[in-house]
């Protein structure tokens, strides 16, 4: 086993499984995806530390535990067809989801990061992820409905567009809070009677979710 693979296994055992993530598909995906392929070259030695890392444009790659926790919260099971990720960043979380779902659509509002995600995913040999540059708060109606939607940024409320693009039984995992950088992680499940059940999964800190149904851009 090469050094990177050894570090990935240790990451999964010590940072993820030891902290309560138990979904075997998620653990296997985290062990399979080379995180070092998604971080800047000068940060390669930190790729398997339990921390977010800068990827440019004021954004970060989420810490491994958070990626795994959100993937597990989607509870995709063995037959997930299509998943939407809002906030592609460098493409890492989409790469993890690509090992669990048949198809992943990921949206990134910053064009340079969307290009970076495409390059990273291509270099990693991942072919079942579509990267779109646009306003993630509006979802992706052309590819809906989704078995699961995950949002890698915190909004002031749950975007209506994302709720509406869930399949019946599908789950939306999103940080929500009245402060731009302090949120509660919520899971919203669409029920057969077209209602939504909301669960509180605890406190988190994400960058702000910018867009029509999120925070206004302060720039």
LINKASUL-V452686 format. One record per residue. RES is the residue in one letter. PSI is psi in whole degrees, 0 to 359 (* if undefined). Layout:
# LINKASUL-V452686
[[RES	PSI] [RES	PSI]]
This chain:
# LINKASUL-V452686
[[X	131] [X	171] [X	318] [X	318] [X	322] [X	318] [X	322] [X	315] [X	317] [X	320] [X	313] [X	317] [X	315] [X	324] [X	337] [X	296] [X	319] [X	343] [X	12] [X	352] [X	123] [X	350] [X	116] [X	322] [X	321] [X	315] [X	317] [X	320] [X	318] [X	326] [X	334] [X	328] [X	125] [X	98] [X	332] [X	339] [X	353] [X	4] [X	156] [X	152] [X	320] [X	355] [X	13] [X	319] [X	345] [X	5] [X	328] [X	16] [X	154] [X	69] [X	151] [X	156] [X	146] [X	141] [X	7] [X	165] [X	27] [X	16] [X	167] [X	158] [X	129] [X	154] [X	149] [X	319] [X	318] [X	319] [X	314] [X	319] [X	317] [X	322] [X	319] [X	322] [X	335] [X	335] [X	58] [X	334] [X	197] [X	354] [X	31] [X	125] [X	309] [X	132] [X	142] [X	132] [X	130] [X	118] [X	71] [X	323] [X	235] [X	358] [X	359] [X	309] [X	323] [X	322] [X	319] [X	313] [X	331] [X	341] [X	352] [X	319] [X	156] [X	324] [X	139] [X	132] [X	128] [X	135] [X	135] [X	126] [X	336] [X	116] [X	320] [X	323] [X	324] [X	317] [X	319] [X	316] [X	316] [X	315] [X	314] [X	316] [X	320] [X	315] [X	328] [X	357] [X	24] [X	122] [X	356] [X	26] [X	130] [X	124] [X	127] [X	136] [X	121] [X	190] [X	104] [X	339] [X	341] [X	0] [X	207] [X	79] [X	333] [X	337] [X	356] [X	160] [X	165] [X	145] [X	330] [X	149] [X	130] [X	142] [X	121] [X	37] [X	155] [X	129] [X	167] [X	341] [X	170] [X	120] [X	131] [X	322] [X	321] [X	320] [X	314] [X	341] [X	5] [X	143] [X	161] [X	127] [X	351] [X	160] [X	140] [X	125] [X	119] [X	138] [X	133] [X	136] [X	158] [X	343] [X	146] [X	337] [X	23] [X	118] [X	173] [X	133] [X	123] [X	147] [X	123] [X	124] [X	131] [X	126] [X	163] [X	335] [X	21] [X	33] [X	180] [X	132] [X	129] [X	134] [X	146] [X	120] [X	9] [X	172] [X	143] [X	169] [X	117] [X	163] [X	159] [X	143] [X	108] [X	143] [X	182] [X	322] [X	25] [X	214] [X	151] [X	143] [X	127] [X	351] [X	*]]
